[in-house]
């Protein structure tokens, strides 16, 4: 929240597949606080459980952003280490998610929460070459907040170059000879994204 912006153009240091989970809730009836309040509390408790181990914890959550789409709809964008880690957390018997879904499914079968609160999620597994990012005078945010930021020149000044970047290649299209140092460890060039 109070992070200093990194100077100039940067891009996310992500390599390999990127796993993105969008998960949220919609308040269908504001007066039914006793139904949607516990759902919102459970969402925050799960985020706390995932954060407890720190960024890159054994659970696999790399980063997250809390967002709102309207006064009724709240969601979290999460970046995961792998789909296996995401599935592992979702089904871990010792995790709060497992407990919450057991309660939610029981209440849905009993018809106790239907219509008061909506729940949703979408999962995207994006292969390397299927994502790119650029930030200007921004602190690490989004994918860069989850994986680190590097000077844009390390991945390419143009979107097509960043999409062509492959971490496993050496000297290939869009590769500058490796991931290099993250911003903050090395000075960012002032050439800009379009220079």
N, C-alpha and C positions, 0 to 999 in steps of 0.2 A: 504494500500500500504506500509506503514511504520510500520505496527504492529509488535510487538515483537513476536517471536515464543514461543509457550508454550512448556516447556521441556517434553521430553518423548513421550509416546503414549497417544493419546486422541481419543475420538469418539464424534459424534454429540449427543447433548442432546435431539434430536427430540423424540417426543412421538406421538402416534396415527398415523393417515394417514398422508402421506406427499404428497403435491401437487406440482408438478414440471411443469413449463411451459418453453418450448424452443421456442423463437420467434425471427425471423430475416428477413434479406433481402439479395438479391444477385444482384449485379450490373451486368446487362447483356450487357450494352453498356457504356463503360467508358466515351465516349464523350457526353453522354446525362445527364450531371450533372444537368441540369434544371429539369430532371425527378427524378433521384435518390437522389439528394441533399435534396429536401424537405422531402423525406421519411426518410432519416437518421436523419434530424433535428427533425422530428415528433417523432421518436423513443426516442431521448434524452429528448425531452420535456415531453413525457409520463413518463419516468423514474423520471424526476424532480418532476412532479406532484405527483407521488406515494411516493417519498422520502420526500416530504414536511412535512408530518405528522410524520416523523421519523420512525425508525424500529418498526414494529408491529403497524403501524398506523391503523386508523379505516378502511382504504381501504383493508387491509389484506396482503399486500406484506411484507414478513419477511426478504427477502434478495435477492440479485441478483449479477450476475457476467457477465461482458461484455467479449465476446470472438470473435475471428475471425477464420474462417476455411480456408481462402485463401485471397488474395488481393481483391477478389470480394464478399466474403460472410462474413457477420457480424451478430452476434446473441447475445441474452441475455438468460442466464439461470436464471429463477426466481423461488423462493420458496414462496408458498402462504399458508396462515393460513387455508384455506378451499376452496373447489371448489365453494361454494356459494359466497365467497368473490371475487374470480376470476371472476365468471360470473357477479357478481354485478358491478364490476369495468368496465368490457367489455361493459355492456349495460347501464351504468349510463348516463342519458341524460346530466348531468352537467360535465361529464368527457371529457378530450381531446381525448381519444380513440374513443368515439362515434362520435365526430366531424370529426376526421381524416378518419374513415371508411366511413362516409357519403360522404366525398370528393373523397376518393379513389374509391368507388363504382360508383360514378357519372362519374369520369374520365375513368374508365374501360368500362362502357356502351358506352361512347363516343369514345372509342378506342384511347385515348390520352396517356396512359401509357403502353399499352401492348407491351411487348418485351424489354422495357428499363430497368425495375427493377422487380425482382421477390420477392414475399413475402411468408412467410411460418410460421407456428407454429405447435407445437406438445404439447399436454397436457397429463401428466401421473399422475394418482391418485394411489399412492402406499400404500397399507395397512400396518399397523405395522406388522413387521415380514417379510416384502418384501423388506427391505432395511437395509443396515448396512454401517458403514464407519470406517476408521481408518486413523489417521494422526500421523506423527512422526516429532517432532521439527518444527511444522507448527503453524503459527498464525491461529485463527479460519478462515476457508475457506469453501466455498461451503455450504453444509448442516449445518456444524458446525458454519459457519459464520452467517447463518440465525437463528439458534436455540440455539446457545451456544455450548460449548465443556465441556465434563466431562472426568475424567480419564477413560481410557479404561477398567480398572478393574471393574467399576460400571456396565458395560454392557457385559463383557466377553472378555477374551484375544484372542479368536479365532472367526473367522467370523461366524461359525455355532452358537456359543453362543450369539453373538450380534443379529443374525437373530431370535433367539429363545426368546429374551428379550420381555417382555410384561409389559408396564407401569401400567396396571390395576391389575396385579397379585401382591401378596405379598409373597415372598419366592418361587416363581415358577421358571421354567427353565430360566436361564439367568438373573434372577432378584437378585440384591444384597440388597433387602429390600427398594427399592425406588430409585428415580433419584439422590438423594444426592446433594451435592454442585457442582456448575460448577467450572471448572478449573479457578484458579485465586482466588477463595474463599477458596480452600483447596489445600494442597500440593499434587502433582501428585506422585504416587509411582514410584519407579525406577525399577519395576519388568520387564517392557517391555511386548510387545505383545506375545512373544513366550516363556517367562520365566515360 
